[in-house]
Amino acid sequence: MAGATAAGAPAEPQITPRRAIAFLALVFGMFMAILDIQIVSSSLSEIQAGISASSDEISWVQTSYLIAEVVMIPLSGFLARALSTRLLFALSAAGFTIASLLCATASSIGEMIFYRAVQGFIGGGMIPTAFAAAYTIFPKKYQAPVMSLVGLVVTLAPTIGPTVGGYLTSALSWHWLFLVNVPPGIVATLLCWFLVDFDEPEFDLLSRFDFTGLLGMAVFLGSLEYVLEEGERDDWFQSDTIVFFSVMIVIGAVLFFYRAFRAEQPVVDLRAYKDRNFAVGSILTFMLGVVLYGLTYLYPLFLAQVRGYNSLQTGETVFVTGIAMFIFAPIVGILGRKLDPRLVIGTGFVCLIISSFELTPITKDWGFYELMWPQLLRGAALMMCMVPINVVALGTLPPSQLKNASGLFNLMRNLGGAVGLAIINTVLNSRWDLHMARLRDAVTWSRPYVLDTLNSITAGFQARLGSDAELAATKKIAQMLRQQALVMAFSDVFLGITIFLCAAAFLVFLVRKPRASAGSAPAH
């Protein structure tokens, strides 16, 4: 029972009501930061109208947040050691709250982009901090159920983000997408300031801060996020801007990795990757990020473009995944303590593969009931994958590496989402074009069934449109072809995700079973 102490590690921490409440405050702050990644996605058109932005400019409301956040997440490990969990999180929560209020008051696209960048950068400090705290303040035997709560937040927040955003915008206005953060942000700040006492600051680290490494990391990750977000829209390397930032990725990466291995106190310590479970777990969480953010994007896109659902109808349809996550979170917490985590992860991947494959026969008529079972299975599977991967990857690292490793781990999930969305958008559009070309070749006026369809639709328009009926019927057929080609492209993407998950599942065999005294399994 005292395996950790025997190995020279500190004695198991004791849970107190003060620490439990403080941890819940950290988790809630993390929830707000992750939720804000997706909360504006369903209401960009309303924000665009409210601040008089162009269609090209409005995408930066999302992009600026992501670029700033992806820089802060790995930096937070160093800052948490230098400032302490209490000071970093309190400053992050307070700054995030103020930035949210400023976003709600923005009157131009320039102001909104700047405030969103500030919000993303400051909010990025809350996400890894809560992860690291879970392993700092709870005994080993409670890490699986605690991580089920953290995993629920990580997977649920981006899943329900568009739903929450749609409800707030429909019921109130787009300003409340940001104002909703203010009251809980104040509470989280105060609870953290008065209750968190997990560690002490190491202010002397600030005097050895590697600004050159920070510059390299910011250029590397910021340029990478920009290329992934804007590449498909700008036709990738046909754009001079994309080429420029691609070059900056290489320059920033060279500078960052050079300083990471040569600096006395690097911005990000990469030594955690020497641990096999952490390295494999990081790759797995990258792949899960592809699926988590990719499917969260694809479901609403299908419902909006094919079925014509508004944001409220879409939110009500995709909320099924969130329900499954709530139900399975405590179950996975129990399984994580009783079973080999590799078995739970493997089962989760099998369920993810099935849930994605079930979407391949999708048609233009699919709605709530057809999408319900794949969504329920996906919600349960994500919990079975995410929670034990978190425990396996972070639960066996020494305490001195936890804060830094937590930042790297969360960065991999976000980068997975960014890479996944870029690839999904590119594949979806290219397959859409391909199926459009094939359907145009197949649908010619020399074919009897095409003429029969045209005559039938023309007859339906005849009473209302008279001589314009045939033109309207032709346009209707072209619209039907376009819709069918899009549905076929969605099917191709779902099949691609299924194959991707099959490949990812084999990585589970590389995971080492954690020791009973160091992992999630209980000591007997």
SULHU-V576332 format. One record per backbone hydrogen bond with DSSP energy under -0.5 kcal/mol. NH is the residue of the N-H (numbers start at 1). CO is the residue of the C=O. E is the energy in kcal/mol with one decimal. If there is no record, write none. Layout:
BEGIN
NH:CO:E / NH:CO:E
END
This chain:
BEGIN
6:2:-2.3 / 7:3:-1.5 / 8:5:-1.8 / 9:4:-2.1 / 20:16:-2.5 / 21:17:-2.4 / 22:18:-2.2 / 23:19:-2.5 / 24:20:-2.1 / 25:21:-1.8 / 26:22:-1.8 / 27:23:-2.5 / 28:24:-2.3 / 29:25:-2.1 / 30:26:-2.3 / 31:27:-2.3 / 32:28:-2.0 / 33:29:-2.0 / 34:30:-2.4 / 35:31:-2.7 / 36:32:-1.9 / 37:34:-1.4 / 38:34:-0.6 / 38:35:-1.0 / 39:35:-1.8 / 41:38:-1.5 / 43:40:-1.5 / 44:41:-0.5 / 47:43:-2.1 / 48:44:-2.7 / 49:45:-1.9 / 50:46:-2.1 / 51:47:-2.0 / 53:48:-2.1 / 58:54:-2.0 / 59:55:-0.5 / 60:57:-1.8 / 61:58:-1.8 / 62:59:-1.1 / 63:59:-2.3 / 64:60:-2.3 / 66:62:-2.0 / 67:63:-2.6 / 68:64:-1.9 / 69:65:-2.4 / 70:66:-2.4 / 71:67:-1.0 / 72:68:-1.6 / 73:69:-2.3 / 74:70:-0.6 / 75:71:-0.9 / 76:72:-1.9 / 77:74:-0.8 / 78:74:-0.5 / 78:75:-0.5 / 79:75:-1.9 / 80:76:-2.7 / 81:77:-1.4 / 82:78:-2.4 / 83:79:-3.2 / 84:80:-1.5 / 88:84:-2.4 / 89:85:-2.5 / 90:86:-2.1 / 91:87:-2.4 / 92:88:-2.5 / 93:89:-3.3 / 94:90:-2.4 / 95:91:-2.7 / 96:92:-2.8 / 97:93:-2.0 / 98:94:-2.3 / 99:95:-2.7 / 100:96:-2.2 / 101:97:-2.0 / 102:98:-2.2 / 103:99:-2.3 / 104:100:-1.8 / 105:101:-0.9 / 105:102:-0.5 / 106:102:-0.5 / 106:103:-1.0 / 112:108:-2.2 / 113:109:-2.5 / 114:110:-2.0 / 115:111:-2.8 / 116:112:-2.5 / 117:113:-2.0 / 118:114:-2.2 / 119:115:-2.6 / 120:116:-2.7 / 121:117:-2.5 / 122:118:-2.6 / 123:119:-2.4 / 124:120:-1.7 / 125:122:-1.4 / 126:123:-1.7 / 127:123:-0.7 / 128:124:-0.7 / 129:125:-0.6 / 130:126:-1.6 / 131:127:-1.4 / 132:128:-2.7 / 133:129:-2.0 / 134:130:-1.4 / 134:131:-0.5 / 135:131:-0.7 / 135:132:-0.9 / 136:132:-0.9 / 137:133:-2.3 / 138:134:-0.6 / 142:139:-1.6 / 143:140:-1.6 / 146:142:-2.2 / 147:143:-3.0 / 148:144:-1.4 / 149:145:-1.1 / 149:146:-0.5 / 150:146:-2.0 / 151:147:-3.3 / 152:148:-1.8 / 153:149:-1.9 / 154:150:-2.5 / 155:151:-2.3 / 156:152:-2.9 / 157:153:-2.2 / 158:154:-0.6 / 159:155:-0.9 / 160:156:-2.7 / 161:157:-1.0 / 162:158:-0.6 / 164:160:-3.1 / 165:161:-2.7 / 166:162:-2.4 / 167:163:-2.3 / 168:164:-2.6 / 169:165:-2.4 / 170:166:-2.2 / 171:167:-2.8 / 172:168:-2.7 / 176:173:-1.5 / 177:174:-1.7 / 178:175:-1.4 / 179:175:-2.1 / 180:176:-1.4 / 181:178:-1.5 / 182:179:-1.4 / 183:179:-0.6 / 184:180:-0.6 / 185:181:-2.1 / 186:182:-2.1 / 187:183:-2.0 / 188:184:-2.8 / 189:185:-2.0 / 190:186:-2.2 / 191:187:-2.7 / 192:188:-2.2 / 193:189:-2.3 / 194:190:-2.2 / 195:191:-2.0 / 196:192:-1.8 / 202:81:-1.2 / 205:202:-2.1 / 206:203:-1.4 / 207:203:-0.5 / 207:204:-0.7 / 208:205:-1.3 / 209:206:-1.4 / 210:265:-0.5 / 211:209:-1.2 / 214:210:-1.9 / 215:211:-2.4 / 216:212:-2.3 / 217:213:-2.6 / 218:214:-2.8 / 219:215:-2.4 / 220:216:-2.6 / 221:217:-3.0 / 222:218:-2.1 / 223:219:-1.9 / 224:220:-2.0 / 225:221:-2.6 / 226:222:-2.1 / 227:223:-2.6 / 228:224:-2.3 / 229:225:-2.3 / 230:226:-3.0 / 231:227:-2.0 / 234:230:-2.0 / 235:232:-1.1 / 236:231:-3.7 / 238:235:-1.9 / 239:236:-2.0 / 243:239:-2.0 / 244:240:-2.4 / 245:241:-2.4 / 246:242:-1.9 / 247:243:-2.0 / 248:244:-1.9 / 249:245:-1.6 / 250:246:-1.5 / 251:247:-2.2 / 252:248:-2.9 / 253:249:-2.5 / 254:250:-2.4 / 255:251:-2.2 / 256:252:-2.7 / 257:253:-2.7 / 258:254:-2.0 / 259:255:-2.1 / 260:256:-2.3 / 261:257:-1.4 / 262:258:-1.3 / 263:259:-2.5 / 266:263:-0.5 / 270:268:-0.7 / 272:269:-0.6 / 273:270:-1.7 / 274:271:-2.0 / 275:272:-1.6 / 276:274:-0.6 / 279:275:-2.4 / 280:276:-2.8 / 281:277:-2.7 / 282:278:-2.2 / 283:279:-1.7 / 284:280:-2.5 / 285:281:-2.5 / 286:282:-1.9 / 287:283:-2.2 / 288:284:-2.5 / 289:285:-2.0 / 290:286:-1.6 / 291:287:-1.6 / 292:288:-3.6 / 293:289:-2.2 / 294:289:-0.5 / 294:290:-1.6 / 295:291:-2.5 / 296:292:-1.4 / 297:293:-1.3 / 298:294:-2.3 / 299:295:-2.2 / 300:296:-0.6 / 301:297:-1.6 / 302:298:-2.7 / 303:299:-2.3 / 304:300:-2.2 / 305:301:-2.7 / 306:302:-2.5 / 307:302:-1.3 / 309:303:-2.8 / 314:310:-2.6 / 315:311:-2.3 / 316:312:-2.1 / 317:313:-1.4 / 318:314:-2.5 / 319:315:-1.0 / 320:317:-0.8 / 321:318:-1.1 / 322:318:-0.5 / 323:319:-1.6 / 324:320:-2.1 / 325:321:-1.9 / 326:322:-2.1 / 327:323:-2.1 / 328:324:-2.3 / 329:325:-1.8 / 330:326:-0.6 / 331:327:-0.6 / 332:328:-2.9 / 333:329:-1.8 / 334:330:-1.7 / 335:331:-2.6 / 336:332:-2.5 / 337:333:-0.7 / 337:334:-0.9 / 338:334:-1.3 / 339:335:-2.7 / 343:340:-1.2 / 344:340:-1.4 / 345:341:-2.6 / 346:342:-2.5 / 347:343:-2.3 / 348:344:-2.3 / 349:345:-2.3 / 350:346:-2.2 / 351:347:-2.3 / 352:348:-2.3 / 353:349:-2.7 / 354:350:-2.3 / 355:351:-2.6 / 356:352:-2.0 / 357:353:-2.5 / 358:354:-2.2 / 359:356:-1.3 / 360:357:-1.6 / 362:359:-1.5 / 366:363:-1.4 / 371:367:-2.0 / 372:368:-0.9 / 373:369:-0.7 / 375:371:-1.7 / 376:372:-2.7 / 377:373:-2.5 / 378:374:-2.1 / 379:375:-2.6 / 380:376:-2.0 / 381:377:-2.5 / 382:378:-2.7 / 383:379:-1.4 / 384:380:-2.0 / 385:381:-1.9 / 386:382:-3.1 / 387:383:-1.6 / 389:385:-1.6 / 390:386:-2.2 / 391:387:-2.0 / 392:388:-2.9 / 393:389:-2.6 / 394:390:-2.4 / 395:390:-0.5 / 395:391:-2.0 / 397:394:-1.2 / 401:398:-2.0 / 402:398:-0.6 / 402:399:-0.8 / 403:399:-0.5 / 405:401:-2.8 / 406:402:-2.7 / 407:403:-1.4 / 408:404:-1.9 / 409:405:-2.8 / 410:406:-2.3 / 411:407:-2.0 / 412:408:-1.9 / 413:409:-1.3 / 414:410:-2.0 / 415:411:-2.8 / 416:412:-2.2 / 417:413:-1.9 / 418:414:-2.2 / 419:415:-3.0 / 420:416:-2.7 / 421:417:-2.5 / 422:418:-2.0 / 423:419:-2.5 / 424:420:-3.0 / 425:421:-2.5 / 426:422:-2.0 / 427:423:-3.0 / 428:424:-2.9 / 429:425:-2.2 / 430:426:-2.3 / 431:427:-2.8 / 432:428:-1.9 / 433:429:-2.2 / 434:430:-2.1 / 435:431:-2.8 / 436:432:-2.2 / 437:433:-2.2 / 438:434:-2.1 / 439:435:-2.6 / 440:436:-2.3 / 441:437:-1.8 / 442:438:-1.7 / 443:439:-2.6 / 444:442:-1.2 / 447:444:-1.8 / 451:447:-1.9 / 452:448:-2.7 / 453:449:-2.0 / 454:450:-2.5 / 455:451:-2.8 / 456:452:-2.3 / 457:453:-2.4 / 458:454:-2.6 / 459:455:-2.3 / 460:456:-1.4 / 461:457:-1.5 / 462:458:-1.3 / 463:459:-0.6 / 464:461:-0.6 / 465:461:-3.0 / 466:461:-0.5 / 466:462:-2.0 / 468:465:-1.8 / 469:466:-1.7 / 472:468:-2.3 / 473:469:-2.3 / 474:470:-2.3 / 475:471:-2.2 / 476:472:-2.1 / 477:473:-2.3 / 478:474:-2.2 / 479:475:-2.2 / 480:476:-2.2 / 481:477:-2.4 / 482:478:-2.2 / 483:479:-2.4 / 484:480:-2.6 / 485:481:-2.6 / 486:482:-1.9 / 487:483:-2.3 / 488:484:-2.3 / 489:485:-1.9 / 490:486:-2.3 / 491:487:-2.2 / 492:488:-2.0 / 493:489:-2.2 / 494:490:-2.5 / 495:491:-2.1 / 496:492:-2.4 / 497:493:-2.4 / 498:494:-1.9 / 499:495:-2.2 / 500:496:-2.4 / 501:497:-2.4 / 502:498:-1.9 / 503:499:-1.9 / 504:500:-2.3 / 505:501:-2.2 / 506:502:-0.7 / 506:503:-0.8 / 507:504:-1.6 / 508:505:-1.5 / 509:506:-1.3 / 510:507:-1.8 / 511:508:-1.4 / 518:515:-1.4 / 519:515:-2.7 / 522:337:-1.3
END
